[in-house]
Amino acid sequence: AMRSPPVPTGRAGVVEVQRSVTAVLGQDVVLPCRYRAQEQEQVEQVTWLKRVPGGSSTEVAVLNRQHGQHVLEPYAGRVLRRADGALEDGAIILRN
């Protein structure tokens, strides 16, 4: 989930993701996620989850503005941020 400070107007920005992404086994894939922030907003954290059959989900990676990124096993070494800088671009590359 992407969180941001409350905005006085009550309007929030928009999360943009692709509905589906095609991946080729053994190759890298970009998982895009962009937040179109309103004024005064700043993304503090992006959390990537993997949904499994049955509806439960497991954490894959946490991107934090202050603490950098934390990738959980078994994804260690396989997750990279696509872009440096602000987390408004929270896209990741999943390797192999």
HELIX and SHEET records of a PDB file:
SHEET    1   A 2 VAL A  14  VAL A  17  0                                        
SHEET    2   A 2 CYS A  33  ARG A  36 -1                                        
SHEET    1   B 3 VAL A  29  LEU A  31  0                                        
SHEET    2   B 3 ILE A  92  LEU A  94 -1                                        
SHEET    3   B 3 VAL A  79  ARG A  81 -1                                        
SHEET    1   C 3 GLN A  45  ARG A  51  0                                        
SHEET    2   C 3 SER A  57  ASN A  64 -1                                        
SHEET    3   C 3 GLY A  68  VAL A  71 -1                                        
END                                                                             
